[in-house]
Amino acid sequence: MNGWRPTPALLTAAAATAGLLVIAVLSQNSGLVVVAAPLLIISVWSLLDRPEGRPRVIDATTVPRTHEGATQTWSLRVTDLAGAEIVDATTSCTAHVDTDPASGLLRAVPSGESAELSMRWAARRWGPAEVGSGSCVAFSTWSGFRAGPLPFRPSRVQVSPAIPAFTATGGAPRPAGLVGQNRSQRRGDGSEFADIRGFQSGDRLRRIHWPISARTGQLHVRTTYAELDSEILLVLDAEEEYGDSSTHAETSLDIGVRSCAAMAAHLLQRGERVGLQVLSSVRPERVRSRGGSGQLRRILHELSGVRPGALGAGMGARNRIRASRGTLVVVVTPLVGTAATTLAAEAAQRGLPTVLVDSLPAVTASGDPRSG
């Protein structure tokens, strides 16, 4: 079946031509024939140049995952366009996605029997997003015939949180192990020079400092600072979200997610073992403490799927902070609800060093945070 149908413009031109010619014959007015001639030519040309075939859309494509603020390209390919002169598309995206062009209206001239439409986009907020939902229409010469609208499915993209700049110079308490990149307060195996002292039983021969040993006549060895390998558990309070998520302003969840991403990136780069726990009744996720670049990808993936959910009765036990002895617990919370602070207090009572980070955004004029 031919997918091309006459457009209202062609039907209007044909009707106007017929009407003018009838009036010209009845009134014997040759001037009306001159007026109707261009419309007649366009109508006949469009009918003779009617495209064949049935245009179809190949699903739109873009990257499956990206970061906040990263500019990406979305593209759509339409085929079987023999005889088509132009292709128009109308696209829309979920909230917090900027597009270029901002209107979402795209146009392309077919090359052969296919056309490719594309736009640039960038996500302003972490989480799942849909890009490029809409339909396209193909037009023949003089816009006499059209095919469509041809709908196409949106591309689903997982947006990871941005990683703001973050630095910290102090080491975590009670380091366990000797593989991190932070200098310890104690001496042991490492790469950073500490001191030279006299040889003692148990010292390794490869640490003997031969120039000083030869000069003094007694063996001396080089000592180094041990390197930290601490375990840090990032706990994100996602029980409620305070702020208006429909604007560009950060909500409490935005601040919390981006803060966890920044701390995870910084600590993992220093060689620490980092884990993540999300306090929520919707997605109470946990990521076991590990090191390496792969751990950062795992943490960012979980952070991009965080959803707020109040902890009801009995939910506190399920979300109990689980960490081994000596783990530094960093709780990122807006400090409004009681569930996260109660769990943090329980962790501190169990002997875990605990730090609270306030993620509450700016408040309204009345002094109360707005719930988004």
C-alpha positions as CSV (number, residue, x, y, z in Angstrom):
1,M,0.0,0.0,0.0
2,N,1.3,3.5,-0.9
3,G,2.1,5.5,2.2
4,W,1.7,8.9,0.4
5,R,-1.5,10.9,0.7
6,P,-2.5,14.3,-0.8
7,T,-1.8,17.3,1.4
8,P,-4.4,20.0,2.2
9,A,-2.3,22.3,0.0
10,L,-2.7,20.1,-3.0
11,L,-6.4,19.6,-2.5
12,T,-6.8,23.4,-2.0
13,A,-4.9,24.2,-5.2
14,A,-6.8,21.6,-7.2
15,A,-10.2,23.0,-5.9
16,A,-9.2,26.6,-6.6
17,T,-8.0,25.7,-10.1
18,A,-11.3,23.9,-10.9
19,G,-13.3,26.8,-9.5
20,L,-11.4,29.5,-11.4
21,L,-11.7,27.5,-14.7
22,V,-15.5,27.0,-14.3
23,I,-16.0,30.7,-13.5
24,A,-13.8,31.7,-16.4
25,V,-15.8,29.5,-18.8
26,L,-19.2,30.8,-17.5
27,S,-18.1,34.4,-17.5
28,Q,-16.0,34.1,-20.6
29,N,-13.2,35.9,-18.7
30,S,-9.8,34.9,-20.0
31,G,-8.0,36.7,-17.2
32,L,-9.2,34.0,-14.7
33,V,-7.5,31.4,-16.9
34,V,-4.2,33.2,-16.5
35,V,-4.7,33.3,-12.7
36,A,-5.5,29.6,-12.6
37,A,-2.6,28.5,-14.8
38,P,0.1,28.5,-12.0
39,L,-2.1,26.5,-9.7
40,L,-3.0,24.1,-12.5
41,I,0.7,23.6,-13.4
42,I,1.6,22.9,-9.7
43,S,-1.3,20.5,-9.2
44,V,-0.5,18.5,-12.4
45,W,3.2,18.5,-11.6
46,S,2.5,17.1,-8.1
47,L,0.2,14.4,-9.4
48,L,2.7,13.3,-12.0
49,D,5.6,13.4,-9.5
50,R,3.8,11.4,-6.8
51,P,6.3,9.3,-4.9
52,E,6.1,5.5,-4.8
53,G,7.0,3.3,-1.9
54,R,6.4,3.4,1.8
55,P,8.8,5.5,4.0
56,R,9.8,3.8,7.3
57,V,11.8,4.9,10.3
58,I,14.9,3.2,11.7
59,D,14.9,3.6,15.4
60,A,16.7,6.6,16.8
61,T,20.1,6.1,18.4
62,T,22.2,7.8,21.0
63,V,24.6,6.8,23.8
64,P,23.0,4.4,26.4
65,R,24.6,6.3,29.3
66,T,26.3,9.6,29.9
67,H,27.1,12.2,32.6
68,E,25.3,15.3,33.7
69,G,26.2,18.2,31.4
70,A,27.9,16.1,28.7
71,T,26.8,17.0,25.2
72,Q,25.7,14.0,23.1
73,T,24.2,13.5,19.6
74,W,20.8,11.9,18.9
75,S,20.1,10.7,15.3
76,L,17.2,9.3,13.4
77,R,17.3,7.6,10.0
78,V,14.4,7.4,7.6
79,T,14.6,5.2,4.5
80,D,12.5,4.4,1.4
81,L,12.2,8.1,0.5
82,A,12.4,7.9,-3.3
83,G,10.7,11.0,-4.6
84,A,10.6,12.8,-1.3
85,E,11.9,16.4,-1.2
86,I,12.1,17.1,2.6
87,V,11.6,15.3,5.9
88,D,10.4,17.1,9.1
89,A,10.5,15.7,12.6
90,T,9.0,16.8,15.9
91,T,10.9,15.6,19.0
92,S,10.5,15.9,22.7
93,C,12.5,14.8,25.8
94,T,11.9,14.3,29.4
95,A,12.5,17.1,31.9
96,H,16.0,18.3,32.6
97,V,17.2,17.6,29.1
98,D,18.3,20.5,26.9
99,T,18.3,20.1,23.1
100,D,19.8,22.0,20.2
101,P,17.6,23.2,18.6
102,A,15.6,24.0,21.6
103,S,12.3,23.7,19.8
104,G,12.9,20.0,18.9
105,L,11.9,20.7,15.3
106,L,14.3,19.0,12.8
107,R,14.5,19.1,9.0
108,A,16.6,17.2,6.5
109,V,16.9,16.9,2.7
110,P,17.0,13.2,1.6
111,S,20.2,11.9,0.1
112,G,19.1,9.2,-2.4
113,E,16.4,7.2,-0.7
114,S,17.3,8.0,2.9
115,A,17.6,10.9,5.3
116,E,19.3,11.4,8.7
117,L,18.0,13.9,11.2
118,S,20.1,14.7,14.3
119,M,20.2,17.0,17.3
120,R,22.5,17.7,20.2
121,W,21.3,17.2,23.8
122,A,22.6,17.4,27.3
123,A,21.1,16.3,30.6
124,R,21.0,18.7,33.5
125,R,20.1,16.1,36.1
126,W,21.2,12.6,36.9
127,G,18.8,9.6,36.6
128,P,17.0,7.9,33.7
129,A,16.1,10.1,30.8
130,E,14.2,9.7,27.5
131,V,15.5,11.5,24.4
132,G,13.8,11.9,21.1
133,S,10.2,10.9,21.4
134,G,8.0,12.1,18.5
135,S,7.2,11.5,14.9
136,C,8.4,12.6,11.4
137,V,6.7,13.5,8.1
138,A,8.0,13.3,4.5
139,F,6.8,15.7,1.8
140,S,7.1,15.3,-2.0
141,T,7.8,18.1,-4.5
142,W,5.7,21.2,-3.9
143,S,4.4,19.5,-0.8
144,G,1.8,17.9,-2.8
145,F,1.9,14.5,-1.0
146,R,3.0,13.5,2.5
147,A,3.8,10.3,4.2
148,G,3.3,10.1,7.9
149,P,3.3,10.9,10.7
150,L,5.8,8.1,11.3
151,P,6.3,7.6,15.1
152,F,9.6,6.6,16.6
153,R,10.4,5.3,20.1
154,P,12.5,7.4,22.5
155,S,16.0,6.5,23.4
156,R,16.4,5.6,27.1
157,V,19.6,6.9,28.6
158,Q,21.0,6.5,32.2
159,V,22.5,9.8,33.3
160,S,25.3,9.5,36.0
161,P,25.7,12.3,38.5
162,A,28.4,14.9,37.8
163,I,31.6,14.7,39.9
164,P,32.2,18.1,41.5
165,A,35.7,19.1,42.6
166,F,36.5,17.7,46.0
167,T,39.8,17.5,48.0
168,A,40.7,16.2,51.4
169,T,44.1,16.0,53.0
170,G,43.5,14.1,56.2
171,G,43.6,10.3,56.3
172,A,40.8,8.1,57.6
173,P,41.1,6.8,61.1
174,R,42.3,3.2,61.8
175,P,43.8,2.4,58.4
176,A,43.8,-1.3,57.6
177,G,46.4,-2.5,55.1
178,L,49.3,-1.0,53.2
179,V,48.2,-0.4,49.6
180,G,46.7,3.1,49.6
181,Q,48.2,6.3,48.4
182,N,47.9,8.3,51.7
183,R,50.8,8.7,54.1
184,S,50.3,7.0,57.5
185,Q,51.3,8.4,60.8
186,R,53.3,5.2,61.5
187,R,56.3,3.9,59.8
188,G,56.4,0.7,57.7
189,D,56.6,-0.5,54.2
190,G,56.0,2.3,51.7
191,S,57.6,4.5,49.1
192,E,57.8,7.9,50.9
193,F,61.1,8.4,52.8
194,A,60.9,9.0,56.6
195,D,64.3,8.7,58.3
196,I,67.6,6.8,58.6
197,R,68.2,4.9,61.8
198,G,70.5,2.1,63.1
199,F,70.0,-1.4,61.9
200,Q,67.7,-3.6,64.1
201,S,66.9,-7.2,64.1
202,G,64.2,-8.0,61.5
203,D,65.1,-5.1,59.1
204,R,65.4,-6.0,55.5
205,L,68.8,-6.0,53.9
206,R,67.5,-4.1,50.8
207,R,66.8,-1.1,53.1
208,I,70.4,-0.7,54.3
209,H,71.8,2.7,53.5
210,W,75.3,1.8,52.5
211,P,76.9,5.3,52.3
212,I,76.1,6.2,55.9
213,S,76.9,2.6,57.1
214,A,80.3,2.8,55.5
215,R,81.0,6.3,56.9
216,T,79.9,5.4,60.5
217,G,81.1,1.8,60.5
218,Q,77.6,0.6,61.7
219,L,74.7,-0.6,59.6
220,H,71.9,2.0,59.1
221,V,68.6,1.5,57.2
222,R,66.2,3.8,55.4
223,T,62.7,4.0,56.9
224,T,59.5,4.9,55.0
225,Y,55.9,5.9,55.9
226,A,53.3,3.2,55.6
227,E,50.6,3.9,53.1
228,L,46.9,4.0,54.2
229,D,44.3,1.6,52.9
230,S,41.1,2.7,54.7
231,E,37.5,1.6,54.2
232,I,34.9,4.4,53.8
233,L,31.2,3.8,53.6
234,L,29.2,6.5,52.0
235,V,25.6,6.5,53.3
236,L,23.1,8.6,51.3
237,D,19.8,9.6,53.0
238,A,17.2,9.4,50.2
239,E,14.2,9.2,52.6
240,E,12.8,12.5,51.4
241,E,13.7,15.1,48.7
242,Y,13.6,18.8,49.7
243,G,13.6,21.5,47.1
244,D,11.9,22.0,43.7
245,S,13.3,19.5,41.2
246,S,11.4,21.1,38.3
247,T,13.8,24.1,38.4
248,H,17.5,24.4,37.9
249,A,18.0,24.7,41.7
250,E,19.6,21.8,43.5
251,T,17.4,19.7,45.7
252,S,18.7,17.9,48.8
253,L,18.9,14.7,46.8
254,D,20.9,16.4,44.0
255,I,23.4,17.7,46.6
256,G,23.6,14.3,48.3
257,V,24.0,12.3,45.1
258,R,26.7,14.7,43.7
259,S,28.5,14.9,47.0
260,C,28.7,11.0,47.2
261,A,30.0,10.9,43.6
262,A,32.6,13.5,44.3
263,M,33.8,11.8,47.5
264,A,33.9,8.4,45.9
265,A,36.0,9.6,43.0
266,H,38.4,11.4,45.3
267,L,38.8,8.6,47.8
268,L,39.1,5.9,45.1
269,Q,41.8,7.9,43.3
270,R,43.7,8.0,46.6
271,G,43.6,4.2,46.8
272,E,40.9,3.8,49.5
273,R,38.2,1.2,49.5
274,V,34.8,2.8,49.2
275,G,31.3,1.5,49.5
276,L,27.8,3.0,49.2
277,Q,24.5,2.5,51.0
278,V,21.3,4.2,50.0
279,L,18.7,4.7,52.7
280,S,15.3,4.6,50.9
281,S,12.2,2.4,50.8
282,V,12.2,2.5,47.0
283,R,15.8,1.4,46.1
284,P,17.7,0.6,49.3
285,E,20.9,-0.3,47.4
286,R,24.2,-1.3,48.8
287,V,27.6,-1.5,47.0
288,R,30.3,-3.5,48.8
289,S,33.5,-1.6,49.6
290,R,36.2,-2.1,47.0
291,G,38.9,-0.1,45.3
292,G,39.7,0.7,41.7
293,S,38.2,2.5,38.8
294,G,35.5,-0.2,38.3
295,Q,34.2,0.6,41.8
296,L,33.6,4.2,40.7
297,R,31.5,3.1,37.8
298,R,29.4,0.8,40.1
299,I,28.8,3.6,42.6
300,L,27.8,6.1,39.8
301,H,25.5,3.6,38.3
302,E,23.7,3.1,41.7
303,L,23.6,6.8,42.4
304,S,22.0,7.5,39.0
305,G,19.0,5.3,40.0
306,V,18.4,6.7,43.5
307,R,14.7,7.4,44.2
308,P,13.3,9.0,47.4
309,G,11.2,6.8,49.6
310,A,10.2,7.4,53.3
311,L,11.3,4.7,55.7
312,G,8.2,3.4,57.4
313,A,7.8,1.2,60.4
314,G,10.4,-1.6,60.4
315,M,12.3,-0.1,57.5
316,G,15.1,1.2,59.7
317,A,16.2,-2.3,60.6
318,R,16.4,-3.2,56.9
319,N,18.5,-0.1,56.2
320,R,20.8,-0.6,59.2
321,I,24.3,0.6,58.5
322,R,26.4,-2.4,58.0
323,A,30.1,-1.9,58.1
324,S,33.2,-3.7,59.5
325,R,35.1,-2.5,62.5
326,G,37.2,0.6,61.8
327,T,35.2,1.7,58.7
328,L,34.7,5.4,58.4
329,V,31.0,6.1,57.9
330,V,30.0,9.3,56.1
331,V,26.3,10.0,56.2
332,V,25.0,12.6,53.7
333,T,21.7,13.8,54.9
334,P,19.5,16.9,54.9
335,L,19.2,16.5,58.7
336,V,15.4,16.9,58.6
337,G,14.1,13.4,59.2
338,T,15.1,11.2,62.1
339,A,15.7,7.9,60.4
340,A,19.2,8.7,59.0
341,T,20.4,10.4,62.1
342,T,19.1,7.5,64.3
343,L,21.0,5.0,62.1
344,A,24.1,7.2,62.3
345,A,23.9,7.4,66.0
346,E,23.6,3.6,66.2
347,A,26.7,3.2,64.1
348,A,28.6,5.6,66.3
349,Q,27.5,3.6,69.4
350,R,28.9,0.5,67.8
351,G,32.3,2.2,67.7
352,L,32.3,3.2,64.0
353,P,33.8,6.7,63.4
354,T,30.8,8.6,61.9
355,V,30.6,11.9,60.0
356,L,27.4,13.7,59.1
357,V,27.3,15.9,55.9
358,D,24.5,18.4,55.6
359,S,22.8,18.3,52.2
360,L,19.8,20.6,52.8
361,P,19.5,23.2,50.0
362,A,18.5,26.8,50.3
363,V,15.2,27.3,52.2
364,T,12.2,29.4,51.3
365,A,11.3,32.8,52.8
366,S,9.3,31.1,55.5
367,G,12.3,29.1,56.6
368,D,10.9,25.7,55.7
369,P,12.4,23.5,52.9
370,R,10.0,23.0,50.0
371,S,9.2,19.4,49.2
372,G,9.7,18.7,45.5
